[in-house]
Each structure stands twice: as C-alpha cells, then as structure tokens.
Amino acid sequence: MARMSSTLGAPRPDQASYMLRAAAGDAGRAYKQQMLDLLDVRAGQTVLDAGCGPGTDLPALAERVGGSGTVIGVDRDPAMLRQARERTHGLQRVQIREGDVHDLPVEPGTVDRAKIDRVLMHVADPADALAQLHRATRPGARIGLAEPDWDTLIVDAEDLETSRAFTRYTTAEVVRNATVGRSLARLAVQAGFHVETVLATTPVFRDFHEADHMLGLGRNMGKAIAEDHIDRSRGDRWFAGLSQGPFYASFTLVSVICSR
C-alpha cells in the first residue's frame, strides 16, 4: 500500500473518507465498541445516531435492535446521507433522515438509546444539541457522548514551543468547540441527564503519515503560517522534522454514558 504524500498546507481530505478512516483505526474501533457495550442496546428498541455521518455505526446498531427495533440515522450533509443509505441498503429497520442536531427530525420521547459521536465539537451550540437529545429520548433512555479535547493534543518535536503553538492554534482557530470533551459531563447534567460513566482514552499515533492525515499536521500548520500565528521558517522546520526518526502524537478522547 503506497503512502500518501504529506504536504504543508494540503487541503482537507474528503470528510466521509476521513471519518471512516478514523473509525477503522485501533483507537476508533476500541472506543466505539466500548460505547456500544455501555449503551446496552436491546432488541426492539429505537436507537438514534445523531450526526451519523456516512453511517459507520448504523449496521452494528441495527444488529443489536433486531427485527423488531428501529435505528434512526440523522445527518444534514447530503454526501454523508448518500453513503449512509448505501451502507445500510437492505437493512429494513434502519431509517436515514436529513436533519440538524439542533432540530432533530424525531418525535419527542420516542428514543430508547441515543449517541452523538465527535459531532458536538463542530456544532453551533453543544448545549442546545444535548437539549434536543433530551427532548427526543424517553424516561429511562441511555445516551452515549464522545468528543476529543484538542487542548490535550501533543506532538513530539525538538522544538517544543512550536508544538505547543500548533496545539494552541488548533484549539483556538481550527475546531469550533475544541475543548468540549472535558465539558461533556457538565453539559449532560445541565441538559437534564444523569451521568453514569465518564471514560478517557488516548489515541496514540506513531506513524507520521497517519497522524498527518488524521490530525491535520501539515494542513493546519500551513494555515497557522498563512495567518501569522507561527513564523514560516520555524513552522517549515517543525513539520519537516516530524518525519525524521520515531514519531509520537496523542490526544484525549472523552466518552460519557448518561441516562434520561
């Protein structure tokens, strides 16, 4: 398998393929399996995947609800919805609906299980999105939330200050709600949920090319340089040096399981 080229300032990869690749990695598979287990999805239930993207988790949810349950995948991106429909073709109990997490196309009090995974970091108002989940779920429902905390992003480099500047730029300029991971439990309580479990996992990247793709190292450093947040010569040296010798990067992903 040929490696992709790593270029400073390269454009963002296709969002659907990016999400699928993130889910397919060891860390992605592990936390997703853990969330599914803790959600305790049962046969006959109605399950909502809010911000389902290309439908990565929908087949697994459909298997758990069985022939008498229903899985609802909601996303606002037509390209994501097309892939979700293709991925769930033939699964009679899966419904794909176009909609926004701020206005879920779901009848109030009808959902037994719900999940929202790496979506709140992008939305206009995470608290409002959780209020929508509260409206959609019935008493006794279980809800799974998972979000990164990008303030915990660390990239090993001899130039530690530039690594720190890169993380600051990512947190302040690249991701809308970059530290929402640490706030999940508090926001869930404020939305009316009871927090049962809070877990933190640390995805570790030891391959530079994989990290460049998943973490946007060259892409975001190029932006930071263009916007005068980081000196060009320093940023160029930092990025070029990452591929030399052993590589390490990581961040913290927070998962919260709560009940209605």
C-alpha positions in Angstrom: 0.0 0.0 0.0 1.5 3.3 -1.1 1.8 6.1 1.4 0.1 9.4 0.8 2.3 12.4 0.3 2.5 14.8 3.2 2.4 18.4 2.2 2.4 21.6 4.3 -0.9 23.3 3.8 -2.5 20.4 1.8 -6.3 20.6 1.6 -8.6 18.8 4.0 -9.4 15.2 2.8 -12.9 14.2 1.9 -14.9 14.3 5.1 -16.6 10.9 4.7 -13.4 9.0 4.0 -11.7 10.9 6.8 -14.5 9.7 9.3 -14.4 6.2 8.0 -10.6 6.0 8.4 -10.8 7.4 11.9 -13.4 4.8 12.9 -11.3 2.0 11.3 -8.2 2.6 13.4 -7.4 0.7 16.5 -8.4 3.5 18.8 -11.5 4.2 16.9 -12.7 0.6 17.0 -12.0 0.3 20.7 -13.9 3.4 22.0 -16.8 2.7 19.6 -17.2 -0.9 20.8 -17.0 0.3 24.4 -19.7 2.8 23.8 -22.0 0.3 22.1 -21.5 -2.1 25.0 -22.2 0.5 27.6 -25.3 1.8 25.8 -26.8 -1.7 26.3 -28.8 -1.6 23.1 -31.5 -4.3 23.2 -33.8 -6.0 20.7 -37.0 -4.0 19.9 -35.6 -0.6 20.9 -35.5 2.7 19.0 -31.9 3.9 18.6 -30.9 7.4 17.4 -27.5 8.2 15.9 -27.4 12.0 15.8 -24.9 13.2 13.3 -24.5 9.7 11.8 -22.1 10.8 9.1 -21.5 8.0 6.5 -23.3 5.5 8.6 -20.3 3.8 10.2 -22.1 2.6 13.3 -25.6 2.0 11.9 -25.2 -1.7 10.9 -23.9 -2.6 14.3 -26.8 -0.8 15.9 -29.3 -2.5 13.6 -27.9 -5.9 14.5 -28.5 -5.1 18.2 -32.1 -3.9 17.8 -33.0 -7.0 15.8 -36.1 -7.3 13.6 -38.4 -5.6 15.9 -36.3 -2.5 16.6 -35.6 0.8 14.7 -32.4 2.6 14.1 -32.6 6.3 13.0 -29.5 7.9 11.5 -29.7 11.7 11.2 -27.2 14.0 9.3 -27.5 17.3 7.5 -24.9 16.6 4.8 -26.3 15.1 1.6 -23.0 13.4 0.8 -22.9 11.7 4.2 -26.6 10.7 3.8 -25.9 9.0 0.5 -23.1 6.9 1.9 -25.2 6.1 5.0 -28.0 4.9 2.7 -25.6 2.8 0.7 -24.1 1.3 3.8 -27.5 0.3 5.2 -29.1 -0.8 2.0 -31.2 -3.9 2.7 -31.4 -3.2 6.4 -35.1 -2.8 6.8 -35.0 -1.4 10.3 -32.7 1.5 9.5 -34.1 4.9 8.7 -31.9 7.7 7.3 -33.3 11.2 7.9 -31.9 14.5 6.8 -31.8 17.0 9.7 -29.7 19.0 12.1 -28.8 18.1 15.6 -30.3 21.5 16.6 -33.7 20.4 15.2 -33.8 16.6 15.2 -36.4 15.1 12.9 -37.6 12.8 15.7 -40.8 12.7 17.7 -40.4 13.8 21.3 -40.0 11.0 23.9 -39.7 8.1 21.4 -36.0 7.1 21.6 -34.6 4.4 23.9 -30.9 4.8 23.1 -29.1 7.7 21.5 -25.5 8.5 20.6 -23.7 11.6 19.3 -20.0 10.9 18.4 -17.5 13.6 17.5 -20.2 16.0 16.4 -20.5 18.5 19.3 -17.1 19.9 18.6 -18.4 21.2 15.3 -22.0 22.4 16.2 -23.1 26.0 16.9 -24.4 25.2 20.4 -23.5 21.9 22.1 -25.9 22.7 25.0 -28.8 23.1 22.6 -27.8 19.8 20.8 -28.0 18.0 24.1 -31.3 19.6 24.9 -32.6 18.2 21.6 -31.4 14.7 22.6 -33.2 15.1 25.9 -36.4 16.1 24.1 -36.1 13.1 21.7 -35.4 10.4 24.4 -37.9 8.8 26.7 -37.5 8.4 30.5 -35.0 5.6 31.3 -33.2 6.1 28.0 -29.4 5.8 27.8 -27.3 8.2 25.9 -23.6 8.0 24.7 -21.5 11.0 24.0 -17.9 11.0 22.7 -15.7 14.0 21.9 -12.0 14.9 21.7 -10.4 17.5 23.8 -8.0 19.1 21.4 -6.3 21.2 24.1 -4.6 17.8 25.1 -3.1 17.3 21.6 0.7 16.7 22.0 3.2 16.3 19.2 6.7 15.3 20.0 9.3 17.5 18.4 12.6 19.0 19.3 11.0 22.4 19.0 8.6 22.0 21.9 7.4 25.6 21.7 6.2 25.2 18.1 4.4 22.0 19.1 2.6 24.0 21.8 1.9 26.8 19.4 0.4 24.3 17.0 -1.9 22.9 19.6 -3.0 26.4 20.7 -3.8 27.3 17.1 -5.8 24.1 16.6 -7.8 24.8 19.8 -8.3 28.5 19.1 -8.7 28.6 15.3 -9.4 25.2 13.7 -12.0 23.4 15.8 -15.1 25.3 16.8 -15.7 23.7 20.2 -12.2 22.3 20.7 -12.4 21.5 24.4 -16.0 20.2 24.6 -14.7 16.7 25.5 -13.8 17.9 29.1 -17.2 19.6 29.4 -19.4 16.6 28.3 -20.4 15.5 31.8 -21.3 19.0 32.9 -23.3 19.8 29.8 -25.1 16.5 30.1 -26.2 17.3 33.6 -27.3 20.8 32.6 -29.4 19.2 29.8 -31.2 17.1 32.4 -29.3 13.8 32.1 -27.9 11.7 34.9 -24.2 10.9 34.2 -23.3 7.2 34.9 -19.9 6.8 33.4 -17.0 9.0 32.3 -14.1 7.5 30.4 -11.0 8.9 28.8 -9.0 7.2 26.2 -5.8 8.3 24.5 -5.4 7.5 20.8 -1.7 7.3 20.1 -0.1 7.9 16.6 3.3 6.5 15.9 3.2 6.8 12.1 3.8 10.3 10.8 1.8 9.9 7.6 -1.2 8.6 9.5 -1.0 11.4 12.0 -0.6 14.0 9.3 -3.8 12.7 7.7 -5.9 12.3 10.9 -4.6 15.3 12.9 -4.0 17.8 10.0 -0.4 18.5 10.9 0.7 19.9 7.6 -2.8 21.2 6.7 -3.2 23.2 9.9 0.4 24.3 10.2 0.1 25.8 6.7 -2.9 27.8 7.9 -1.2 28.9 11.1 1.7 30.2 9.0 -0.6 31.9 6.5 -2.4 33.6 9.3 0.8 34.8 11.0 0.3 32.6 14.1 3.6 30.8 13.6 6.7 32.0 11.8 7.1 30.4 8.4 10.7 29.2 8.8 10.0 27.8 12.2 6.8 26.1 11.1 8.5 24.6 8.0 11.4 23.2 10.1 8.9 21.8 12.6 6.8 20.0 10.0 9.9 18.7 8.1 11.4 17.3 11.3 8.4 15.3 12.3 9.0 12.7 9.6 12.6 12.2 10.7 13.0 9.3 13.2 10.5 8.0 15.7 7.2 9.8 15.7 4.7 10.3 18.6 1.4 12.2 18.9 -1.7 11.8 21.0 -4.8 13.4 22.4 -7.6 12.6 24.9 -11.0 11.4 23.8 -13.7 11.6 26.5 -16.8 9.3 26.5 -19.8 9.8 28.7 -22.7 7.5 29.2 -25.8 9.0 30.8 -29.4 8.3 31.4 -32.7 10.2 31.0 
